[in-house]
Amino acid sequence: MTTTTPPVDPRVIALAHYAGRALLEKALARHGATFQQSVTLRFAATADGPIERDRLVDSVVGALKIDAADSHSVVDELLAADLLAPQEPSQLRITDAGRALLDGTSAETAPITARIYAGIPEDELATAGRVLTLITERANAELAAMAH
């Protein structure tokens, strides 16, 4: 029996995304966190110091394609859980507990990620990265055009 590699199309990309996301969501659930919370914390963790709330919300909206109101709700959840903390005047910072959550879930998923990527040649990963980045840029441009 011969197997052929499917062409990259929206279905193939979506299946890969949702398979990986499901693994992360299982790890996050064990810690009482959601995917949206994890993405929001990651933006706060990678900011150079405290981040303006609106900038954090905009980053999550852009990444997850969710409404600003939903992103604000996620920020409020993180504040209530002491995973984010207010920083005057309108900034937020990730707390030690927020960093511990990110570090813990990253450590938990790292071996799984390593197994998933094992044996894929570096040049193929680089090509996939370039193609997926281009697809993302084009899809974002289409979304922006639809908003006008």
N, C-alpha and C positions, 0 to 999 in steps of 0.2 A: 504494500500500500504506500502510495506516495503522498506526502503532505506538502502543501504549499503555504508559504507565508502570506497571510492576508495583507492586502494593501492597507496603509494607514488611512483610516477614515474616521468620521465622528464616533461610530460605534466602537471601534477598536480602542480609541483614545478614552472614551467614557468607561469601557469595561476595565481598563487598566487603572483609571482614576478611582473608580468605586471599589475595586478590589483592595487597593492600597489604603483607601480611606476607611474601609471596614476594619482592617487590621488596627489602624490607629484608634478608631472609635472604640474598639473592644478594650484597648489599653486605657484609654481615657475614662471609660465607664467604670473601670475598677478603681479609679481615683475620684469618681464623682464629678467628672468634667465632661464637657461637650466639645465637639470639633470646633464650633464657632469660638468657644472660650479659648481653646488652644491657639487658634490662629491669632486672636486678639492679644493674648499673652505674648506670643512670639514677636509680634510687632513692638509691643512695649519693651520686651527684653532686648531687642536688637537696636532700639533707639539709643542715641547718644545722650543718656541721662533722661530726665523727665520729658514726657511728650504731651503736647497740647491734646486735650480730649477730642476736639474736632478733627485734628490731624489723624489721631488714632482711629476714630470712627470712619473717616474718609478712606484710610488705608484698608480697613476691613471691608467696607462697601466695595472698593475697587477689586479686592482679591476674591471675595466670595459672591459678589453680585447680589447683595442683599440690600434691603432698604436701610436708610440711615436710622430710622426708628428702631429697627431690629438690632442694629449694631449698638445703638445707645443702650438698649435693654441688656445686651451681653456685657457691656462695660459696667452697668449697674449691678449685674449678677457677680461680676468679678470683684467689685468694690465691697459688696455685701459679704462675700466669702473671704475678704482680706487677702485676695490674690493680687489686687491692685490697690494702691493707696493714693489719696489726693495729695497734690503738691501745689502750693500756692503759685499764682492765683487761679489758673484754670488748667493746670497740668496734672498728669498722673504718672506714677512710677510703679514698676513691678515690685512686689514685696519678696522677702526671702521665701515665704510659702509659695508664691507664684513661680519663682525660679526653681524651687524644689519640685513642684509639679511638672514643669517642663523638663527638668533634668531626669526625673524619674521615668516619665513616659518615653523620653528619648532613649534612655538606657534600656528600657524594656523592649522597644521596637528596633533598636540597632541590630541585634543579631538576626531578626527576621528580615530586615532590609538587606543585610549582607547576603543572606541566603537567596533572596529574590534576584539580586544583581549578580550573584556569583556566576562566573563563566561567560558573561557578556563582554566581548572585547571592548576595550576603552574607546577605540575609534567609532564603534557602533553607538556607544552611549553618547559620545560627543555629537554624532550626527543626529541622534534622536533628540538631544537637547536643543540643537539648533532648529530642527524642524518644529518641535513643540513650541519653542519661543516664538517663531515666526507665525505659527497658527494662532497663538495667544494674542500677539500684536494685531493680527488681522481681524480676529474676532472682536477685540476691544475697539478697534476702529469702526467696525460695523455697528457695534452697540452705541458708540458715540454718535454716529451718523443717524441712527434711529431715534436718538433722544432729541434731535433738532427738528 
